[in-house]
Amino acid sequence: MAVNYYQTIVNHIEKLIKNKDFIRANRIIEEELSMPYVPQDVLMKLQQLNEVCKFNLAEEKKSEILSPEEVYRFLKEGKGKAYKALETLSMANIRNYLQIIKDLLVDESVNRVLKSLLIEQLQIQQIGNIINFTIDNQVYSVIPAQIPSPLLQQNYSNISKKLELLIESNPSFLQQCQMVLINVIYDRYPFLIKDEETDEITYSIIAYVYKAYQDEDGLRDFLKYHQIDDKMLQDFNF
């Protein structure tokens, strides 16, 4: 019975590979390889098929790499195509796309968060050049290799922990606050959150979520309990 099971699995995987469905084939292989016991002959066969899948998936990814011109056009168009362009930048040598990224970063029509995501890609690949970018017609400069990635800056972790302490009894509300925090981080990047801003941003995020829920009573009680002046709170625009 076991022999029939494994033969059926191997046959199914080989059929998927023949049909070029490498993603599903690879998923089944990984599931089987994670099992506590696999017969030695089947194990060797699965490992061979795994190598075939990995090679073909890598080739598929290479074929999905966009040209600099396509990346520029997709990022200008935004939405789903912007995601595809960012995916290319995460897989390719970003130095081959450096000039178009520079052009996009000083283009006032490009979304603020998209600029943050582009700078994040430059940071990941440790670009040591001075990079200019504009916000509201103001020019700024940054060396991506000299700053942390957005979610590895210390005050992201500090604010996240403060949120957990303040609203640990409401997991759903906390999840919404954590999502807003990520938006705040990317809305500011490559500027980092300063130590003296952490309390203000923490309370502002909680207030923002109360307002999103249209829970005026909850917001009022929260501000009163923690003795917070609502005039100190930030109003996010994203």
N, C-alpha and C positions, 0 to 999 in steps of 0.2 A: 504493500500500500504506500509505504514511504517512498519506494523507488518510483512508483507511478506519479506520486505527488511532485517529486523533484523533476522528473522528466517533463511533466506537464508545464511546470514553471519555466524550465529552460526553453522548451519549445515556444512558449508564449513570448518570452523575452526575445528570442531569435526572430520571431515574426514581427514584433514591434520594431526591432532594429532594421529588418528588411524593408519595412514600411517607413523608415526614417523617423520613427517616433522615439527619439533618443531620450527625451525627458521622462516619459512614462516608463521606458525600459530601465533607465537608471534608477528611478524611484523604487521599482520592484527589486532590483538587484541590491540596493542599499538596505531595504527591509529584510531581505533574506540573509544578507551578510551580518546583520545585527542580531540574528538569532543565536541562542546559546550554543547550539550544535548544528553543524552542517557537515554531511559526509565529505571526506577529503576529495573525492573525484568531482563532486558537485561544486565544492568550494573553489577548486582550480578553474572549473568551467565558468563559474560566476565571476571570478576575478578577471578572466580573459574577456568576457563580455563587458565587464565594467570598464576595462581599458578602451575597448572599442567605442563605448558610449562617451567616455571622457574626451577622447580624441575628436569625435564628430561634434560634440557640443562645443568644444573649443574652436573648431573650424567654423561652426555656425555663428559663434560670437564675433569672430574675425570678419565674417561677411556682413555683419550688422554695423560695423564701424562706419560712421558717417564721415564725409569729407569736411574740411574746414568750412567750405562754402555752405554745405548742408547744415552744419551745426549752427552757423551764423543765422541762416534763414529760419531754422526751427526755433531757435531761442528768441528771435524777433517775433515770431508768430505766437509763441507761448503755448500754454495749456499742455495737452498731451504730447505735442511735438517737442516742447521744451524738455519734458521728462526724457524722451528718447535721446535728445542731444546731450543731456547731462549724463546719461548712461554711457554714451560714447566717450565722454571726457573721463569718466571713472575707469574705463578699460584701456584707453589709449595713452600714449605719451603726450601729456598735455602741452609740452613745449612745442609740439607741431601745430597747436591751436592758439598759441600765446597772443598773436597779433589780433585775431578776431575777438578774443576775450578782452584784451585791452580796449578795443573799440567799443565793445558792449558795455564795459564798466563806466565809460565816460558818456554814454548815451542816456540822456535824461528820459527817454521814452521807455527804457528798460525797467521793469519792476524792481523795487528795492530788495525784496527777498530773493529774487533771482540773482541779483548782484552778490548777495551774501553767499548763495549756493555756489556761484562761480569762484568766489574768493576761497570758499571752503575746499573746492577741488584743487586750487593752487596750493593751499596749505597742506593738503594730503600728500601732494607730490613734491612738497618742500621746495617751492620756487623761491629763490633768493633774490630775485629782481625787485626793484621798487615798482610797485603797481599803483597807478592813479585810479580813483573812482570818484564819481560825483553823486551828491545827494542834495536835492533842492538847489541845483546850480552852484553848490560849493564843492571845490575840489579837495580831496583828501588823498593821502598816500599811505601805503602799507607794504611791509615786506612779509608775505605770507609765511615763509619758513620761520619767522621769529615770533609767531603768535600760536596759541593753542587752537585746536579745532573747537567749533562752537560748544559742543556738549562736554568737552574736557576741561573747560575753564572752571576754576575752583568755585566760583560763586554760583554756577549752575547747580552743582551738588549741594552747596550751602542752602540755597533757596528751596531746592527740592526737599531737603530734610526739614526745613522750617515749615513747609506746607504740610508735611506728614504729621508733625507735632501738633499743629494747630487744628487740623481737621481729620485726624486719624479715624474718628468714629463714623465718617461718611465716605466710604470707598468710591462711590460714584462721583461725588462732588470733588474728591481729591483727584480722580482721574481727569476730570475736566480742567482742573487747575494745572495739572502737570502738562496737559496739552497746550494750554495758554502760555505756560512758561516756555515751552519750546518755541512757540511763535514769537515771544518776546526776545528770546536769545537770537533767533535768525533775523528779526526785524532790526536788531542793533549791530550784528556782526558786520565787519570785523572789530567794531568797538566792543570792549569787554565790560561786564558789569563791575562797577567799583564796590569795594567793601562797604562804604557808607550808604550805598543804594539798596543793599539787600533787603532791609526791613521794609522800606518804602515799596519796592517792587513786589515783595511777598504779599503785603496787605492789599496792594493795588490789584494783583491777580485774583485774590479771593473776592474782592469787591466786584471785579469785572464779571466773575462767574455768577455771583448773586444777582447782578443786574441782568445777565443773560437769561437767568431763570425767572426774572421778574419777581424776585423774592425780596420785596422792600422791607418787610418785617425782619427777615433773617439778616439782611445787611445791617439794618439799624441796631439789632441786638448784638451782632458781631462787633461793630464799631464801638458800641457802648461798653461791652464787656472788656475789650482790649484797650479802651480809652484812646481811640484813634480819631484824629481830626480828619474828616473826609477831604479837607482842603489840601492835605499833604499827598493825597492819592493821585496816581497817574491815570489818564484815560487813554487806553491803547486804541490805535487806529489800524487794524488789520483785518 
